[in-house]
Amino acid sequence: SNEIMKAFTYDVQLQGPDITLISGDLTNNGERQSHLDMADHLSSMESSSGTRVYVIPGNHDLLNPWAVKFKGQHQYKTDSISPKQFRKIYGPFGYNEALSRDSHSLSYLAAPSDKLWLLMLDTNMYRRNQELRHPQLEGQLSPSTLKWIDQCGEMAQQKGARLIGVMHHSLLDHSDLIHEGFTIQNKDEVRDVLMQNGVQTVFSGHIHIQNISSYVKDTRQIYDVTNSALSVYPHQYGTLSFSPARHAMDYQTSPMNMEVWADANRIKDPNLQHFKTYSESSFEQLSGNGSYKLLTQNSRYAHYTEHQLRAMTDLIQSLHKNYFAGTHVVKQDAIASSEGYQLWLNAPSSSQRDYVMRLAAQGNKDHNHLHVSLP
């Protein structure tokens, strides 16, 4: 993660964006030291590139009972942080310059420009983490926070500014496979409030896949763009161009250039010099090993040959890569004609087969580009 953040900082330095948004899960398990380390990375990012960083917490970041530190091959319980400590540590990254703060959450309103304002929404439910003994997966926005959003919308309208939303949990469902706990619980209510206040685009991250969903009501439309996790293959981030003159916003994904950073800093580690190959191989191995083990343990597939089992496993690896990268439109035809797909299509019924077929039916859609016309 340290090398990934350094490489990402180098990308930001080369591209020089006006703002950089992080939609939560700044740490793995909310360790206080990890938060301090991340704040150092973000300070370096701002000073080296001129960008302004804005963050919100994710469900892993606060009051996390899983917080541990490492020494050699051992791990030990360590301190997590409270909401008050989060606001202090990340004060330079949004909170200190907020136009308005919600008194019931870590949500805030920021104005990086006169024309574009940021509605940074804390959707996490972390008060019961110690009781549950794990970070709570689900998210929601309280009635009081929804009223605060209305106040923010009025402020933006008075100043002629457009609002975009940033939240950890998804606003809209992004997958038939998994959405419970990942889509915000009161999604209909939150969606309607955001649309009433002129929000057309929301960025989220909790589900860790690259996916774009939309909802239309009357003549209005809202998009929820959930971004890949930077620490997970294919290690990509989104870039957004906002043009008031063209009345448009354009979004696309970009790969993190680990190899460029490694070369610039004369890093000799071959895994970093050839990071894309290393990361893809690691991801395939992790996905393939688990899938192959499930196949061989299921008596319904005992008559399949080793070659057939490997072909079926290879298909799952391809589907997982496309699912996380949002590249269904590019790979769908190749998947449908593969040996592995044909074997799964005619395989005995099982929960694993159902999972694979649903994964293969995610649709022919490009989730890496979006054009939004503004009224």
Number of C-alpha atoms within 10 A of each C-alpha: 12 11 12 17 18 18 19 23 22 22 21 21 18 11 11 15 17 14 15 19 18 22 25 25 20 19 22 17 23 28 25 25 17 19 22 15 14 19 18 12 16 24 17 16 23 21 11 15 18 15 18 19 20 23 26 28 27 29 29 26 28 28 24 28 21 21 25 20 16 10 7 5 5 8 11 10 12 16 16 23 18 17 16 10 14 20 17 13 18 22 16 18 23 23 24 14 16 17 15 17 19 18 11 13 17 20 25 25 26 21 19 17 12 11 15 18 20 25 23 29 26 27 28 27 18 23 15 13 18 14 9 11 11 18 25 18 19 18 25 19 21 14 12 13 22 16 13 20 22 16 14 24 24 14 15 22 14 9 10 12 18 21 25 17 20 30 29 28 31 27 32 24 18 22 18 11 12 11 15 13 16 22 24 27 18 13 18 12 13 20 18 13 17 24 17 13 18 21 21 22 19 25 23 26 25 26 22 19 25 26 27 22 16 16 13 10 9 5 5 13 15 22 19 25 28 29 27 25 22 17 13 16 21 23 22 20 18 19 14 16 12 15 13 12 6 9 11 14 16 14 16 14 19 14 15 23 17 24 18 16 21 21 12 10 9 10 13 10 10 11 15 20 18 14 18 19 12 13 17 16 13 13 17 18 13 12 19 21 12 11 19 16 11 13 19 14 10 11 8 13 16 12 9 14 10 11 10 16 20 17 19 24 25 21 23 26 20 16 24 20 20 22 20 21 24 24 20 23 15 13 13 18 11 9 18 15 10 14 15 20 22 15 16 22 15 9 14 11 11 12 8 15 16 14 13 20 16 14 18 21 14 19 12 13 15 15 22 20 17 16 12 16 11 14 7
